[in-house]
């Protein structure tokens, strides 16, 4: 039995690109999130099904590798399939291709199935295994490397959590953490380098009306720049760790 595969075509719109007409990393993340949700809806285990079970998928980790950025008005195909389930954890893979079937983006992710009332992980149910065509005999995880901890910070910005930052689970949308962190990357890096890898670990949720701080430490390694990011709340509790890698 092979895991269920799903794909969706998207068009890169003007509001999804930067000044160089390249798709923003946050736009790419939105496509990845959307295609995963669309598959769940198609398989009958989407938003309404989960709410009925008082459950939700919560993203735990991302490892996104950008091989080539899609451009304004380009059509792309985004593919996804679950890789395996392991107790509370679900591992999911993604690919983004251009019209010539060349790989633009590849990504691995880790998700947790949680009880929305008790706010704790729950074991993935038999109906989930059946819907996504996952074998119980295969539980190999997708490895996502650890993210380095900041030893100091070069940039800091504060943000207020807005109503528009909230997703269908009533949590802050996972893409917002990346957007907040990237606002602290120095402009000369944004203008002269290209992000090739983004890793994220989500540690703790925050809610509407809170103030968060985005901190960034910049490390140079030859032709590469590595930025370590941390999102903390008003009590300096860690909410999210990120690592972005930039190349010439």
N, C-alpha and C positions, 0 to 999 in steps of 0.2 A: 504494500500500500504506500503510495506516494502522497506527501502533503499537498493540500489543495493549492493550486496556483491561480493567481488573479492578476489581470493587467488592465490598465486604463490609459487612454490617450489624453494628453493635456496640451493646451496652447499657452505659450509664454506671453502674458499680457504686459502692457506698458507699465502698469502699477506693480509689477513683480520684478522689475529690473533696476539696476543702478545707473549711474551716469554714463557708464561704458556699454550700456544695453545688455549687460550680463544678468542672468537671473540671480537674485539675492539668495544667500544661504537660507534665510528664513522662508523664502518662497519654496525652495527645494524641500525644506523640512515640512512645509504645509502639504506639498504633494505626497510625501511619504506617509504622513499621518492620514491624509484623505484616502489614499488607496487601501490602507489597512482597514479603515472604517468601512469603506465600500465593500470590501470582501466580506467582512463580518455581517453587514446588512444583507448581502446576497445569499449568505449561508444560513440566514435566519437566526443569527446569534448577535444581533447588533444592539443599538442603544436601548430600544424598548424592551427587548428580551432581557438584557442585563438589569435594567431598572426593576423589572418584575421579579428578578432573583435577588434584588438588593445587592448587586455586585457591580464591579467596574474593573476594566483593565487600566492600570496605572503604569506609565512608562518609568522604567528604572534607569536604563542606560542607552546611550547612542554611541555608535562609532561610524561616522559618515566620511567617506573618502570621495573627493571631487577630482575626477580625472580631466574633465573639460566642462566648462559652464555652458549650459544652453543659453541661447540669445533671444532677444525680443522677436516675437512672431514665429518662433520655431516650434514645431510640433514634436513632442516627446512621448515616449511610452514608458510608463512606470509599472514595474512588475514586483509582486511580493508573494511570499509563501512562508508559512510557519516552518521552522527548522525542527524544533522539538519542544516537548513539555517536560518539566522536572519539578514535581511537587507544586509549589506556588508560582514557579517561573515559566514564562513562555519566551522562546527565542524565535525571532523573526528576521528574515533576510529581505533585502530590497535591491533592485537594479533600475537604473534610469538609462534609456537608450535613445539615440537620435533616429532619424528616418532611415539611416543606413545601417541600423542595428549596432552601431558603435556605442560602447559603454561610456556614459557620461558620469554617472554616480553609482557607487555601491555602498551599501550600509548594512550593518548588523545592529540589532536592538534586543533589549531584554525588558520584559513586561512582568508585572505582578497582578494576579487576580486578587482583588480585595473585597471584603465585606464592607459595604458603604455605611452601615450602621455602627458596627463594632470597630471600624477603622483599623482592621488588621488583615493580613493575608489569609486566603483560604485555598485549599487544595483545588487544583483544576479538575473540573467535573467530567464524568463520562461523556455527557452530551457534547462537551467542548472537543474531546478527543475525536468523537464521531464526526462532528461538523467540519473540523479542519483536516480530517483524515490523517490523524497523527497516531503512530503506533506506540503502544505502551512499552514495547520492547526496545525502543530507541529514545534515550534521554540525554544524549550528548549535548553539552552546552556550547554556545558560541562564545569564544573567548574575546573579551574586550579588556584591553590593558588598563592598568591603574592610571589615574590622573595625579600628577604631581601637586603637592601642597605648596601654597605661596609661602615664601619666607619673608617677603616684604611686599609692598605694592607701589606701583608707579602712578596709577590712575585710580580715581574713585568718583562714582556718581551715585546720587540718590534718585529713586523712582517711587512714585505712588502707584499702588495696584489699583487699576481702574476696572470699571464694570466690563469694559470691552476686552479685558485680559482673561475673563473667565470662560471656561469651555463647557461642554455638555455634561461633564461630571461635577460641575460647580467648583472646579479647581482652576488655578491659574494655568492657562494653556502652556504646554511644555516649550513651545517655540518662543514664548516671551522671555524666558530665562536667557536664551541665546541672544535675543535682540538687546536685552539690557546689558549683557556682558560685552557685546561687540561695540556698543556705544562708548566703551572705555578704551578701545584700541586706538593708539595714536594715529592721527590722520595720515602721517607720512607712510605708515605701514599699509593702511587701507589703500592709499593711492599708488604705492610702488611695489606692493607684493600681492600675491594671490593666495587665498586660503585653499589648502589642499586636504586638510583633515580637521574634523571637529569631533571631539569626544565629550560626552556629558554624563554626569552621574547625578540623579535627582535624589536628594536625601530627606527632605522635609517639605511639606506643603505650606503655602502661605495663602492668605485670604484677602478679599476685597477690602480696600481702605487702609491696608498696612503700608508702611514705608520700608523699602528694602535698599540695601547698599550693594553696588556692583564694584568689585575690586579686581584689578589686573596687575600682574607682574610680567614684564617683558624680558625675555631671555634670547640672546643671539647665539646661533650655532652655525657658523660659516655662512652659507648662502640662505640659510633658513632663519626664521624668527619664530620662536615658540612663545605663546602668551598663555599664562596660567590665570584662570579666572575663578572668582568665588562670589557667590551671592549669599548675603547674610541678612537676617531680619533686624528689627529694632533692638533685640537683646543680643545681637552678634551670634545668634545660632546659625550654623551653616545650613542653607537650604539647597544649594546646588554647587557642584564643582564642574569646571569646564577646562578644556585644553584645546587651543586652536593653533594649527601649524600653518605657516605662511612661507611661500617660496617665490623666487623671482620669476 
